[in-house]
Amino acid sequence: MSTREIDEEHGALFAQQEQLPKLPVPDLESTLQKYVESLKPVLSESEYKHSAHVVAEFGRSAQAQELQRRLKARAAEPGRASWLEEWWNDLSYMGYRDPVIPFVSYHYSYNDDPRCTRATQRAAKLISGAIAFRARVVDGSLEPDSTRTSALCSHSYNYMFNACRIPAEPSDKFRTVAYHGNETIVVVRNSRFFEFSFVRNNVVLSAAEIEQTLEQIVQTADAADAVAVGVLTTDHRDTWTRNRRMLLDAGNASVLQAIEAAAFVVCMEPDMPQTREELSHVIWHASGRNRWFDKPCQFVVTDSARAGFCGEHSMIDGTPTLRLADFAVAHSLALPDGPVPRGFNPAFNELRFQTPPTVVRAVAQAQSRFDVNVAAQHVCVLNFAAFGKDKIKKLGCSPDAFVQMVIQLASTRHHGRARPTYEASMTRSFLHGRTETCRSVSSDSVAWCTSMDDPSADTGRRIKLLRTALATHSRLTREAVNGHGVDRHLLGLRMLVAPTEPMPAIFTDPAYTYSSHWFVSTSQMSSEHLCSYGWSAVTPRGYGIAYNIRENSLIIHVACVRNEHGLNSDRFAQCLETAAHDIASLIDVKKVSEY
């Protein structure tokens, strides 16, 4: 199994890489001013005065200037694509030790395809689409993602196919293998792993041939049970590291290599989900027995022919995998049902794990911990059909800013006050860029939320305050997308404090921790092909809000943990629905821009 060199990027997909600017180091004074502004709406008056003083003192200090100098020097180092990349990947992903599921991975739930009544039929068509997309990545013919004005960085596409996260202490690794010679797919069913090549005699298998192969795999898998080794990937990363070594010692090197080298994984789940929430749980994690959660791409299909995608987040964010998902679904919808050529004989291999008693015990323990973790995940999927992107635009609003204000109004009512809120903002306009934080709570959003429940505020005042809040949010988003947010810059400064140096008071001030404790963590991923997408909350005290702005509806996935803090996704979703109706009623008469 040969290793693929990432610097072998070629074709149209990577043609713009050398022209992309590097992530900037923002002006220190500007970042500190924005940081102080972000604190005001989430702190008490006395807390704010104290923190503003701490920030001002830091800004005037020689240490702050020295840290800024070090950060600029790091950014200017020859050969360094991004001053942030190494730190971010390690702190947020590779060095993060909690289980990837449910705490890191995300999922897309696809719309149903009424033409597909068999699970193997649905899976085969999606596989065919994924293979076609992979071919464009491999030869570089896929056009790069882009905004209206520029291309986006394609670096993360290197980690989509024939790749796998590998557990290691103290920080995980990521393995990529050669595309050529590894034209294989791993299928998991009934805790058993199978491998087949999607190329035969230099020709890619048709969807009909793939379906016949899957049918035989499912029949074989259902004939006998196996030890659910895949559940080991759901464990704490240090525990999984030790258990992976145990698997290697038991003689499973070739099986692990086959799974890790495969183009992607297909999970054939026996579930028959009915509700949106049941579907989300199945696509996201199901029983944990039919998965390999370290793979960046897992397509999931249930026995009722419902389908979706589960993504491992460490080296690739949502926009590239959403493009893959959309392509695969569109491709599958366009595929006619064709006959299997005469004489076709499905060929596949079972990847048989050696499972001595030590492995069996480890699997049982991992399964128990997994069951506890996922049972605590409380999910509600809100399908708000009153309006979507089309009507929001007609009202003169930015769709994303509009939904963020819906979230702010709902959160304020739910919590009784504004709570620190994170919105993921994409920075892929920079080389090796990933995300920056948009701090969604502003003094303007708080003023507007307050007016909505103030009986003395008339409609005109509420709309004017909403207009201001929308404009402020759009400005904050632009700043984050352009690499001029607050959180990544402060992280860079903090990382450059030497062990022998005192930690600046700005970073020990309780406001620094509190203001980045995301009680509400949000992200948008919009597609007409998705009936939901989601992930977990990032704190036991908060909610994860994933939203899909479709043309004529909003789909919002709310997740939290059932614990001593009394959180409830159903209640938060009800607040969201009420807030959306309230805003719609407020501005239905006139466009916001007319006030």
N, C-alpha and C positions, 0 to 999 in steps of 0.2 A: 504494500500500500504506500504509494509515493505521496509526499507532501506537496501541496499546491502553493506556489509562491505568490503572495498577494501583489508583488510588484510586477506581475505579468499582465497587468490590466491592458486591455486593447479594445479596439472597435469603437463604434459610435457611443456606446454606453459610457466609455471612459475618456472620450476625446476631449472633453472640456476640463478635465481634472487640473491640468497644469495652469489653466487660466483662472481657476477659482481663487479668490482672496483667502488669506488665513484669518482665523478668528481674531478679532482685535482685542487689545487690552484697553478697556474703557478709561476715560479720564477719571482719576480718583475722586476729585471734588464732586463731579457729577454723580458718580455712583453713591457717594455718601449722602448727598442731598436726596436722591431717590429713595435710599434706604430709610432715612428719617421720615420722609413723606409717607412711606408704606407703614411705618409704625403707628402713626397718629390715630388711624381709625380702629386699631385693634388693642390699644393700650389705654389705661386710665390716664387722666391728666397728669397725675404725679409721676406715674411710670414713664410717660412720654417725656416729661421735662428732664427726668434723670437720664434717660437713654439719649436724648438729643444732646445733652451735655457730654456724655461719654463719647459719642460719635464726633462731636466738635473737637474734643481734646485729642482724639486719635488722629483726626485730619490735620491737626497742627503739629503732630509729633514727628520727630526725625525718623522714628521706627516706621511709620506709615510710608514716608517717602522712600525709605530703603526697601521695604517690601514691594512697593510699586516698581522700583528700579529693578529688583530681582525678577519680577514677573515679566517685565518688558524684555529683559535679557533672555529669559527662558523662551519667550515667544520668538525671539530673533535667532535662536540657535539653528545653525545649518542642519538641514535634514529633518527638522521637527515640523510635522504637518500641523499640529495644534498644541498650544500650551496646556489645554485642558484635557485632551483625549485620554492620556494615560491615567491621570488621577480619577477622572470621572468613571471610566470603565472599571477601575479597581474598586473604588469606594462604593459605587452604586450597584455593581453587578458581580464581578469576579471575586472580590473580597467579601461580599455580603454573604453571610453564612446561613441565614434562614432558608428553608426549603423553597425551591423555585416555584413550586405549586403549593399553596395558592398565592404566594407572596410576590412573585415576579412575573410569571407567565400571564398571557392575555389570550382572549379568544374572540373569534368572529362566528356568529351563527348566521347561516345562509337562509335566504328565502327558500321555501319548498319548491321543488320542481315537479309539477303534477304529471309530467310525462314519465317520470321515473318512479316506478312502483317497487322496484327491487333494490335492496341495498347495494348489491354488487354492480348493478347497472349505474346507479348514481355515483358510486366510487370510481368506476372505470372511466366515466366521462370526465370527472374532476381530475383524475390522474392524467388522462390524455391532455387536458388543458395545462396542467402543471408541467408536464414533459415538454410541451411546446414552448412554454414560457422559459423553462430552464435552457432550452436550445438557444434562445435569443440572448440569454445571459452568457452562456458558454462562448458563443461566437462573437459576442459584443455588439450584435445588431440591434439590440433593444435600445430605443432612444432614451436618453437620460430623463429623469424626472425634471420638471421645470416649473417655474412660476411664469407669470405673464412677461417678465422682463429678463429672466436669466435661467441657466441650467442649475441644477442642484447636484450636490456631491453624490457620486455613485459608489463610494467606497464600501458601504455596508452590503451591497449586492454580493461582495466576495464571500459573505458569511451566510448566504441563504441556502445554497445547495451543497451536498457532499461535505457537510460540516457538522461539528458537534462540540458542545461544551464538555469539558473533562474535569471532574472533581479533583481538587488538589488542595493541600494545606501549605500556607495560610490563605492562598488565593487560587481560584480555579484557572484553568487554561482553556484555550479554544483551538480546536484542531480543524484544519481544512485539508482535504485530500484531492488528488488529481481528478478532474472531471472525466477524462478519457480513461476507460478501463474500469470505471465505477458507475456504469449505467444501471444501477440497481435500486430497487425499492424494497423496503422492509414493511411487511404487513403483520399486524398484531391482532390476534383473536383468541379468546379463551385463555389468556395468559401465555400463549405460544407465539413464537416469532418465526416468520418465514421470509425468504428472500427470493426475488425473481428479477431477471434482467428484462428491461423494457426494449431492448434491441436484440434482434435475432437476424443473423446473416446481413448485418449492416442496415437493417430496416427496422424502424420503430414499430412496435406492436400497435394494432388498431384498438379502438375502444372495445370492440366486440371481443377481440382476443384477450385483452386485459380482463374483461368481465368473466370470460370462461376460466381464466387463471384464478381469479378471485373466488369464483364459485367452488373450485376444487380445494382452494386453501381453506375456505370456511368449513367445508364438509370435513376435511381432515382435522382441522382444529377442534371442531365440536365433538369429535369422536372420543377424545380423551382429555383430561385435565392436566395441567402442569403447574409447577411452582411459579408463582407470579413474581419473577425476578424483576420485571419492569418497575414494580412499586418501590424498589430500592432508590430509584431516581427521585422519589418524592421526599426524601429524608433531609435532615440537616446536612449541610454540605460537608462538614468534617466527618460525620458518620458515614455518609455515602462514599467519601474518599477511602475510608478504612474498608468498607464493604466491597468497593470495587477492587481493591488490592486482594481481598479474600476471594473474589470471583476469579481473578487472574491466577492466584495460587491454586485454585481448584481446577485449572485447565481450561478456562473460558476465553483465552486471549483471542482466538480466531472469531468467536461469536461476537465479542465486543467490537473487534475491528470491523466486522461486517455491518453491524448496526451503525457505528460511528461514521463509516465511509459512505453509507447509502445516500442517494440523492435526497430522499425524504422518507417519512414514515406515514403509513396509512393505518388508522385504528378502526377496526370493524367492531363497533360496540353493540351488545345485544339489547340495549335499552329501547324503549318505545315512548319517548317523551311526548307529552301533550301540551303543556303550558309553555309560555315563553321562558319562565324561570326554570322549568325542568330541562328545557333544551339548553339553556345557558350552562347549567350545572354539568350536563352530559358532555357538551363540547369542551368545556373548560377542563374538566378533570374526570368525570364519571367515577368508576370504582377505583381508578388508579392502576388497575391490573393490566390493562391493555395499552400501555403507553411507554414511551421512552422520553421523558420530559426534558432531557438535555438536548434533543434535536430542535433546531430552530423552526422547522416546519413539520407539523403533524396535521394531516387531513383526517377528519373524524366523520364517520358515517354510521348511523344507527340502523337497526333492523327495520325501522319504519321508513328508511330512505331519507331521513332528515340528515343534514350535513353541516359541517363547519370546519374551522381551522383553529389550532392551538399553537401559539408561538412562544418560543423561548427568547427572552428579551435582551440578553446580555450584550450582543454585538450588533443587533439590528432592531431599529425602531419600527413603528407601525406603518409608516407610509409605503415603504417598499413591499412589505408583506400584504398590505391592502391592495396594492397594484397586482401582485401575484394572485390574490384571492379573486379580485374582480375579473382578471383575465381568465382564470380557470373556470369561473362560473359562466362567463359569457361564451367561452369556447364550448363548454358542455351543453349550453342551451342551443347552440348552433349545430351541434353534431346530430346527424340523422342516425336512426337505429339501423345498423348494417349487419348482414349475416357474417358468421364466422367462416373464414375460408375452409374449404374441405381439407382434411388432412392435418389441421392444426392440433397439436398436442401440447397442452399447457406444461410448462417446465418451471419448477420451483424447488427450493431446498428449505428444509426446516433447520433453523438455527437452534440447536439443542444445548441448553445450559446444563453443565454438570452441577448438581445441587446436593452436596453432602449435608449432613445435619447442621453444620455451622451456618450454611447459606439458608437453609429452611428456617432456622431460628431467626436470623437477621431479617428475612422477608416478613415473618409473622410480626416482629417488633415494628418494622417500618410500616406495615399495613395498619397496625393499631394506631400509631402516631398520625398517619395520614387521615384515617377515619375521623379522628378527633379534630384535626385542623379543618377539614372541609365541612364537617358537620356544623362548625361554628360560623361558617360563611352564610350570611343572610342576604338574599338577592331579591330585588324587585325590578322588573322591566316595565317601564312606562311607555306605552304607545299613544302619543298625543296626536290625534288625527285632525284636530281643529285647524291647524295650519303648519306650514313648513317653510322652506327656503323661499319659495315663490312669493308667498304672502308677506313674509318678513321684509323682503326686498321692496315690495310694493309699498310697504309702510315707511320706507326710507331709512331702514336700519341695516346695519351689518349683521348678518345671521349669527356669527359667532359671538359678537358683543351682546346681541339680544339674548341668546341662551345663557351667557354668563350673567346677565342681569336677572334672568329667571332664577338661576342658581343662587345668586346673592339674596334675592328677596325670600326664597324658600329657606335658605340657610339661616338668615336673620330671624325669621319667624320660628324656625325649628329650635335654634339654639338660644333664642332670646337676645342675641347680640351678634355683631359681625365676628366671624372667626377667620383666622388665617386660611387663605385659599390659594391653591396652586393651579395654574393652567400650563400645560406643556406647550411650549412654543418652539417650532422647528427652526434650527439654525443650519440647515443643510446647504444654504447658499455659500457657506464657507467650507474650505477643505477639511474633510473628516468631521464636519459639524454634526451635532446630534440635536440637543435640546437646550433651551434656557427656560427659566421660570418667569412666567408673568404673574406677578402678585395681584390677584384679581380684586382684592378689597382696596378701595380707595376712599378718601374722604367724600368724594362726589357720589360714589355708589352708596355709601352709608347715608348721606343726606337724602338721596332719592328713596331708599328703602324706608327710612323714617317717615317720609312724607306719605308713603302709600298706606300707612296705618294711622296717620294723623288726620282726624276728622276736620280740622281747621284748614287743611291744605286743599285747594280746589284743583280741578282737572288741569287748568293751564299751568299752575305751578308744578304739579307733578310731572307733566310732560317736559317742561323746561329743565327740571332737575334730571329727568331721564335722559334727555338729549345731552346734557353735560356729562353724565355718567357714561353714556355710550361713547362719546368722543374721548373721554379720558381712558376708557378701557382700550379703545382702538389705538391710542397713542402708546400705552404701555405695551401692547402686543407688538406694535411696530418696533419699539425700542428693543424688546427681547429678541425678536426675529433678526434684527440687525446686529446682535451681539452686544447690546448695551443694556442688558438687564442688571439686576443687583446680585443675585445669589451666586452665579458662577464666578464673578469677579471677586467677591468676598471670600469664596472658597479658595481661589488661587492665592490670595494674600495670606490666608490662614495656613495654607499648606507650606508656605515658604518661611514660616517662623521656625528658626533653628531650635533643636532640642535644648540648647543651652541658654536660649533667650526667653524672657518673660512673655507669656501670652498676652497680647493687647487686651485691654478691658472691654473693647467693643465685642470681642468673642466670648468673654466670660459673663457679660451682661445677660441676665435672664431673658431680656427682650430678644436677643439674637436667637436663642433656642426656641422661644415661644413663637416668634413670628415666622419661623420656618418649620413649625410643627403643623403639618397640613391637616387640619380638621376636615377640610374638604379638598380632595385632590381630583382634578378634572382634566379631561382630554377629549378632543373631538376627532372622530374618524368617520367620514361620511361617505355612504355608498347606497345606491338603490338596491344593491344585491344583498344587503345585510338586514336581518330582522332584529339584530342586536349585536353589540360587542361590549366586552367588559373585562374587568380585572378587580383585584381586591383593593380595599382601603390600604393606605400606607402607614396607618397608625391604628392601634386598638381603640382610640378615642374618636376616630373619624370615619368619613364616608369616601368611597371611590365612585366618582360620577363620570361615566363614559357616555358620550352622546353622539348620535348620528342625525345630522340635519338633512333629511330627505326633502325632495321637492315639495311634498304636500303633507308631511308629518314630521314629528320629532320622536325619536326613540332614545330613551334615556335609561341606562343600566345603572342601578344604584346598589352598591355592595357595602356591607359593614360586617363587623364581627359581633356575634352574640356574646356578651360578657357583662362584667359588673357595671359598665358605664351605661347600660340601658339603651343602646342604640337600636334603631329599628328602620330598616330600609323601606318598609311599606309606608310608615309615617312620613319619612322624608320624601318619598315619591308623591304622596298626597299633597305635601307642601309645594312640590314642584308643579303639579298639575294646577293647583289653585293659583299659584303665582303666574303661570303662563296665561291662564284665563284672565286674571286681573290686568296683566299688561296688555293683552289683546283688547280687552274692553276699554282700557284707557286710551289707546291710540287708534282704535278702529275707525274713528270718524275722520281723522286727518293724518297725513304723514307727520312723523316727528319733525322732519325738516321744515314743515310749514309753521312751526312755532318759533 
